[in-house]
């Protein structure tokens, strides 16, 4: 049954069918025809995860991000990042990285970041003489930091697969996210210095930095607001997501006063479409997981790994290699939901903390978002910059080096996630 499902899924992907539909069709056919599972049971398995209360956090966090990322707040966040690092070597690249990190605390979505920031920052860098391919590479790579900074959508998905605390995963993702931010900023600094990128000449005083920080404070406070409420047990993740929407409405309508009916409509429609895509993948992945569970595939894989590789270090290395390859072809949500059950079984077998595993998966599969052949943020940046994907990929190698280094640290040094 599993083999039939994999074969049908592979064929449908090669026919360019969307991942969600390919998952539903392949798992449904395998379950009903080969597995002999009643069609009613298959349909129930598809709709079962959509009734999850914690998953309500996803559309609400998306909506809060859409409300806050548009309008005046986005401009003030860019001004804040520019006042901090714009005057250094590779300053505009560093602005992109800092902006992505801050936006990550608002949107939780790498794709949303790549679209919003790329549209503002890539043309700006090109006007200042930066190579378009470099500007696109900085956007494509740094936007994935959103997958780690609360409210991270990938970590919420992993929590539903592993039954781990969303608050613990959010907290564990902060340090790796900051490590990626620091590493990517270093890449931009060295690139700007070695390649002679133009520097901003406007003087920035401490008072300017303070003013920019205060103007951006509502967005800067969002990640802390989320983590504090969750860690203190004041609210559940779903309740926090609703409060985040209320906070976004307050900031946009009262503080910045730029919330219009059109912006509200666009935020709601974007949230509805994006949530529909994510929920389709979640629903389909539940049936896939059921098929795998019926044939005890996660247990067999865990037993094989223990018997063949024996060493936990080698098993973790194998898991990372598998995720890197899968992430090159599948979107992050689908990859987490498909690999999650098997890797959770392996993690339990070797004594790997599942919170550490969740952050490891988020970082690893996020690398796939800016890796050919189907990296989502890579293609968004290419479309905005109007540069060939291959040319951008050649600019990405130092960003890959940083990302792999951070992945190695969180994979083999638990202290970087379990603090």
C-alpha positions as CSV (number, residue, x, y, z in Angstrom):
1,X,0.0,0.0,0.0
2,X,2.8,2.4,0.9
3,X,4.7,1.6,-2.3
4,X,1.7,2.2,-4.4
5,X,1.0,5.5,-2.7
6,X,4.6,6.7,-3.2
7,X,4.6,5.7,-6.9
8,X,1.3,7.5,-7.6
9,X,2.5,10.6,-5.6
10,X,5.7,10.7,-7.6
11,X,3.9,10.5,-10.9
12,X,1.5,13.2,-10.0
13,X,4.3,15.5,-8.9
14,X,6.1,15.0,-12.2
15,X,2.8,16.0,-13.9
16,X,3.0,19.3,-12.0
17,X,-0.1,18.6,-9.9
18,X,-0.2,20.7,-6.6
19,X,1.1,18.9,-3.6
20,X,-2.1,18.9,-1.7
21,X,-4.1,17.3,-4.5
22,X,-1.3,14.8,-5.2
23,X,-1.3,13.7,-1.5
24,X,-5.1,13.3,-1.4
25,X,-5.3,11.3,-4.7
26,X,-2.2,9.0,-4.0
27,X,-3.1,8.2,-0.4
28,X,-6.8,7.8,-1.2
29,X,-6.2,5.4,-4.0
30,X,-3.7,3.4,-2.0
31,X,-6.0,3.2,1.0
32,X,-9.2,2.3,-0.9
33,X,-7.9,0.0,-3.6
34,X,-4.7,-1.7,-2.3
35,X,-5.3,-1.4,1.4
36,X,-9.0,-2.3,1.4
37,X,-9.9,0.6,3.7
38,X,-13.5,1.8,3.3
39,X,-13.9,5.0,1.4
40,X,-15.9,6.5,4.4
41,X,-12.9,5.8,6.7
42,X,-10.5,7.5,4.3
43,X,-12.8,10.6,4.1
44,X,-13.0,10.7,7.9
45,X,-9.2,10.6,8.1
46,X,-9.0,13.5,5.7
47,X,-11.3,15.8,7.6
48,X,-10.3,14.7,11.1
49,X,-7.3,17.1,11.5
50,X,-9.3,20.1,10.4
51,X,-11.2,19.9,13.7
52,X,-8.1,20.6,15.8
53,X,-8.4,23.5,18.1
54,X,-4.6,24.3,18.2
55,X,-4.6,24.6,14.4
56,X,-6.9,27.6,14.6
57,X,-3.7,29.5,15.6
58,X,-2.4,29.3,12.0
59,X,-5.1,31.5,10.3
60,X,-5.1,34.0,13.2
61,X,-1.4,34.4,13.2
62,X,-1.4,34.8,9.5
63,X,-4.1,37.4,9.7
64,X,-2.3,39.4,12.4
65,X,0.8,39.3,10.2
66,X,-1.1,40.5,7.2
67,X,-2.6,43.4,9.2
68,X,0.7,44.5,10.6
69,X,3.0,44.0,7.6
70,X,1.2,46.3,5.3
71,X,0.9,50.0,5.5
72,X,3.0,52.3,7.7
73,X,4.4,49.7,10.0
74,X,6.4,48.0,7.2
75,X,8.0,51.2,6.3
76,X,8.9,52.0,9.9
77,X,10.5,48.5,10.3
78,X,12.6,49.1,7.3
79,X,13.6,52.5,8.6
80,X,14.5,50.9,12.0
81,X,16.7,48.3,10.3
82,X,18.4,50.9,8.1
83,X,19.2,53.1,11.1
84,X,20.9,50.2,12.8
85,X,23.0,48.7,10.0
86,X,22.5,50.6,6.8
87,X,25.7,52.6,7.1
88,X,28.0,49.5,7.3
89,X,29.6,47.5,4.5
90,X,26.9,45.6,2.7
91,X,24.4,47.7,4.7
92,X,21.4,47.2,2.4
93,X,21.9,43.5,2.5
94,X,22.1,43.6,6.3
95,X,18.9,45.7,6.3
96,X,17.2,42.8,4.5
97,X,18.4,40.3,7.1
98,X,17.4,42.4,10.1
99,X,14.1,43.3,8.4
100,X,13.4,39.6,7.8
101,X,14.1,38.8,11.4
102,X,11.8,41.5,12.7
103,X,9.1,40.7,10.2
104,X,9.4,37.0,11.2
105,X,8.1,38.0,14.6
106,X,5.0,39.3,13.0
107,X,4.2,37.1,10.1
108,X,5.6,33.6,10.9
109,X,5.7,32.9,7.1
110,X,8.8,32.9,5.0
111,X,6.8,33.2,1.8
112,X,4.9,36.3,3.1
113,X,8.3,37.8,4.1
114,X,9.9,37.2,0.7
115,X,7.0,38.8,-1.1
116,X,6.6,41.8,1.2
117,X,10.3,42.6,1.9
118,X,11.5,41.7,-1.6
119,X,9.1,44.1,-3.3
120,X,10.5,46.9,-1.1
121,X,14.2,46.1,-0.7
122,X,15.3,44.4,-3.9
123,X,14.5,47.4,-6.2
124,X,16.2,49.7,-3.6
125,X,19.4,47.7,-3.6
126,X,19.4,47.7,-7.4
127,X,19.1,51.5,-7.5
128,X,22.0,51.7,-5.1
129,X,24.2,49.7,-7.3
130,X,24.0,46.3,-5.6
131,X,24.0,43.3,-8.0
132,X,20.4,42.2,-8.5
133,X,21.3,38.5,-8.0
134,X,22.9,39.3,-4.6
135,X,19.9,41.4,-3.5
136,X,17.7,38.5,-4.5
137,X,19.9,36.0,-2.7
138,X,19.8,38.0,0.6
139,X,16.0,38.2,0.4
140,X,15.5,34.5,-0.5
141,X,17.7,33.2,2.3
142,X,16.9,35.6,5.2
143,X,13.2,35.3,4.7
144,X,13.3,31.7,6.1
145,X,14.2,33.1,9.5
146,X,10.4,33.5,9.9
147,X,10.2,29.7,10.3
148,X,12.0,30.0,13.6
149,X,11.0,33.3,15.2
150,X,7.6,33.2,17.0
151,X,4.9,32.9,15.7
152,X,6.5,30.2,13.5
153,X,4.0,28.4,11.4
154,X,6.3,25.4,10.8
155,X,6.8,24.9,14.5
156,X,3.1,25.0,15.1
157,X,2.7,22.2,12.4
158,X,5.4,20.1,14.1
159,X,3.7,20.5,17.4
160,X,0.5,19.0,16.0
161,X,2.5,16.0,14.6
162,X,4.6,15.4,17.8
163,X,2.2,16.5,20.5
164,X,4.9,18.8,21.9
165,X,4.3,22.2,23.5
166,X,4.0,25.1,21.0
167,X,5.4,27.4,23.7
168,X,8.5,25.2,24.2
169,X,9.1,25.0,20.4
170,X,8.7,28.8,20.0
171,X,11.2,29.5,22.7
172,X,13.7,26.9,21.3
173,X,13.5,28.5,17.9
174,X,14.6,32.0,19.0
175,X,18.4,31.4,19.4
176,X,18.8,29.4,16.1
177,X,16.8,32.2,14.4
178,X,19.2,34.8,15.8
179,X,22.2,32.7,14.8
180,X,21.0,32.6,11.2
181,X,20.4,36.4,11.4
182,X,24.0,37.0,12.7
183,X,25.5,34.7,10.1
184,X,23.7,36.2,7.2
185,X,24.6,39.7,8.3
186,X,28.2,38.6,8.4
187,X,27.9,37.3,4.8
188,X,26.4,40.7,3.7
189,X,29.2,42.6,5.5
190,X,32.0,40.6,4.0
191,X,30.4,40.7,0.5
192,X,30.0,44.4,0.7
193,X,33.6,45.0,1.9
194,X,35.2,42.6,-0.5
195,X,33.1,43.6,-3.6
196,X,33.0,47.3,-2.9
197,X,29.2,47.7,-2.6
198,X,28.1,51.3,-2.2
199,X,27.5,52.4,1.4
200,X,24.8,54.8,2.7
201,X,26.4,58.1,3.5
202,X,23.6,59.7,5.6
203,X,24.7,60.2,9.2
204,X,22.7,58.4,11.9
205,X,22.8,59.7,15.5
206,X,21.9,57.7,18.6
207,X,18.8,59.9,18.8
208,X,17.8,58.8,15.3
209,X,18.2,55.1,16.3
210,X,16.1,55.7,19.4
211,X,13.4,57.4,17.4
212,X,13.3,54.6,14.8
213,X,13.2,52.0,17.6
214,X,10.3,53.6,19.2
215,X,8.4,53.9,15.9
216,X,8.9,50.2,15.3
217,X,8.3,49.1,18.9
218,X,4.8,47.7,18.2
219,X,6.2,45.2,15.8
220,X,9.4,44.5,17.9
221,X,7.2,43.7,20.9
222,X,5.1,41.0,19.1
223,X,7.5,38.0,19.5
224,X,8.1,38.8,23.2
225,X,4.3,39.3,23.7
226,X,3.7,35.8,22.2
227,X,6.4,34.0,24.2
228,X,5.6,35.7,27.5
229,X,1.9,34.8,27.3
230,X,2.6,31.2,26.4
231,X,5.5,30.6,28.9
232,X,3.5,32.2,31.7
233,X,0.5,30.0,31.0
234,X,-1.7,33.1,30.6
235,X,-3.2,31.9,27.3
236,X,-3.1,28.9,25.0
237,X,-1.5,29.3,21.5
238,X,-4.9,29.7,19.9
239,X,-5.9,32.3,22.4
240,X,-2.6,34.1,21.9
241,X,-3.2,34.1,18.1
242,X,-6.6,35.8,18.6
243,X,-5.0,38.4,20.9
244,X,-2.4,38.9,18.2
245,X,-5.1,39.8,15.7
246,X,-6.7,42.2,18.2
247,X,-3.2,43.7,18.7
248,X,-2.7,44.0,15.0
249,X,-6.0,45.8,14.6
250,X,-5.2,48.1,17.5
251,X,-1.8,49.0,16.1
252,X,-3.0,49.6,12.6
253,X,-6.2,51.5,13.5
254,X,-5.2,53.5,16.6
255,X,-1.4,53.9,16.6
256,X,-0.6,54.2,12.9
257,X,-4.2,55.0,11.7
258,X,-3.6,53.5,8.3
259,X,-6.1,50.6,8.4
260,X,-8.6,50.9,5.5
261,X,-11.5,48.8,4.4
262,X,-9.4,47.8,1.4
263,X,-6.4,46.7,3.5
264,X,-8.7,44.7,5.9
265,X,-10.3,43.0,2.9
266,X,-6.9,42.1,1.4
267,X,-5.6,40.8,4.7
268,X,-8.7,38.6,5.2
269,X,-8.7,37.3,1.6
270,X,-4.9,36.5,1.7
271,X,-5.4,34.7,5.0
272,X,-8.3,32.7,3.7
273,X,-6.5,31.6,0.6
274,X,-3.2,30.7,2.4
275,X,-5.1,28.9,5.2
276,X,-7.0,26.8,2.6
277,X,-3.7,25.7,1.0
278,X,-2.1,24.8,4.3
279,X,-5.2,23.0,5.6
280,X,-5.5,20.9,2.4
281,X,-1.9,19.7,2.9
282,X,-2.7,19.0,6.6
283,X,-5.8,17.1,5.8
284,X,-4.1,15.0,3.1
285,X,-1.1,14.3,5.2
286,X,-3.3,12.8,7.9
287,X,-4.5,10.1,5.5
288,X,-0.9,9.6,4.4
289,X,0.1,9.2,8.1
290,X,-2.8,6.7,8.6
291,X,-1.6,4.6,5.6
292,X,2.0,4.6,7.0
293,X,0.7,3.7,10.5
294,X,-1.4,0.8,9.3
295,X,1.7,-0.7,7.8
296,X,3.9,0.3,10.8
297,X,6.3,2.2,8.5
298,X,7.6,4.6,11.2
299,X,8.4,1.8,13.6
300,X,10.1,-0.3,10.9
301,X,12.2,2.6,9.8
302,X,13.2,3.4,13.4
303,X,14.2,-0.3,14.0
304,X,16.2,-0.3,10.7
305,X,18.1,2.8,11.6
306,X,19.0,1.5,15.1
307,X,20.1,-1.9,13.7
308,X,22.0,-0.6,10.7
309,X,23.5,2.8,11.7
310,X,23.6,2.1,15.5
311,X,25.2,5.4,16.4
312,X,22.8,8.3,17.2
313,X,25.2,10.7,15.5
314,X,25.0,8.8,12.3
315,X,21.2,8.5,12.6
316,X,20.8,12.3,13.1
317,X,23.1,12.8,10.1
318,X,21.0,10.5,8.0
319,X,17.8,12.4,9.1
320,X,19.4,15.7,8.1
321,X,20.4,14.4,4.6
322,X,16.9,13.0,4.0
323,X,15.3,16.3,5.0
324,X,17.7,18.3,2.8
325,X,16.8,16.2,-0.2
326,X,13.1,16.2,0.5
327,X,13.1,20.0,1.2
328,X,14.5,20.6,-2.3
329,X,11.3,19.2,-3.9
330,X,8.5,19.6,-1.3
331,X,7.1,22.7,0.4
332,X,8.0,23.0,4.1
333,X,4.5,22.4,5.6
334,X,4.0,19.2,3.5
335,X,7.5,18.0,4.3
336,X,7.0,18.4,8.1
337,X,3.7,16.7,8.1
338,X,5.0,13.8,5.9
339,X,8.3,13.2,7.6
340,X,7.2,14.2,11.1
341,X,5.6,10.9,12.3
342,X,8.6,8.7,11.1
343,X,11.2,11.1,12.5
344,X,9.4,11.4,15.8
345,X,9.6,7.6,16.1
346,X,13.3,7.6,15.3
347,X,13.9,10.5,17.7
348,X,12.1,8.6,20.5
349,X,14.2,5.5,19.7
350,X,17.6,7.3,20.0
351,X,16.6,9.5,22.9
352,X,16.5,12.7,20.8
353,X,14.5,15.5,22.5
354,X,11.5,16.2,20.3
355,X,11.7,19.9,20.8
356,X,15.3,19.8,19.5
357,X,14.0,17.6,16.6
358,X,11.3,20.2,15.7
359,X,13.7,23.1,15.5
360,X,16.1,20.9,13.5
361,X,13.4,20.0,11.0
362,X,12.3,23.7,10.7
363,X,15.9,24.9,10.0
364,X,16.6,22.0,7.6
365,X,13.5,22.2,5.6
366,X,13.7,26.0,5.5
367,X,17.0,25.6,3.6
368,X,14.9,23.9,0.9
369,X,12.9,27.1,0.5
370,X,15.9,28.9,-1.1
371,X,17.4,25.8,-2.8
372,X,16.8,24.8,-6.5
373,X,14.9,23.2,-8.2
374,X,11.6,24.3,-6.5
375,X,12.6,26.7,-3.7
376,X,9.6,29.0,-3.1
377,X,11.4,32.0,-1.7
378,X,14.1,31.6,-4.3
379,X,11.6,31.8,-7.1
380,X,9.8,34.8,-5.5
381,X,13.1,36.7,-5.2
382,X,13.9,35.8,-8.9
383,X,10.5,37.1,-10.1
384,X,11.0,40.4,-8.2
385,X,14.6,40.9,-9.3
386,X,14.1,39.6,-12.8
387,X,17.3,37.6,-12.5
388,X,17.8,33.9,-13.6
389,X,17.5,31.4,-10.8
390,X,20.9,29.9,-11.6
391,X,22.6,33.3,-11.3
392,X,20.9,33.9,-7.9
393,X,21.9,30.3,-6.7
394,X,25.6,31.1,-7.4
395,X,25.3,34.1,-5.0
396,X,23.7,31.9,-2.3
397,X,26.7,29.6,-1.5
398,X,27.9,31.6,1.5
399,X,24.3,31.8,2.8
400,X,24.1,28.0,2.4
401,X,27.4,27.6,4.4
402,X,25.9,29.7,7.3
403,X,22.6,27.7,7.3
404,X,24.4,24.3,7.3
405,X,26.6,25.4,10.1
406,X,23.7,26.5,12.2
407,X,21.9,23.2,11.4
408,X,25.0,21.3,12.6
409,X,25.0,23.2,15.9
410,X,21.3,22.6,16.7
411,X,21.5,19.0,15.5
412,X,24.5,17.9,17.7
413,X,24.6,20.5,20.5
414,X,21.3,20.3,22.4
415,X,22.2,23.5,24.4
416,X,21.4,25.6,21.4
417,X,17.7,24.6,21.6
418,X,17.1,23.2,25.1
419,X,17.9,26.2,27.2
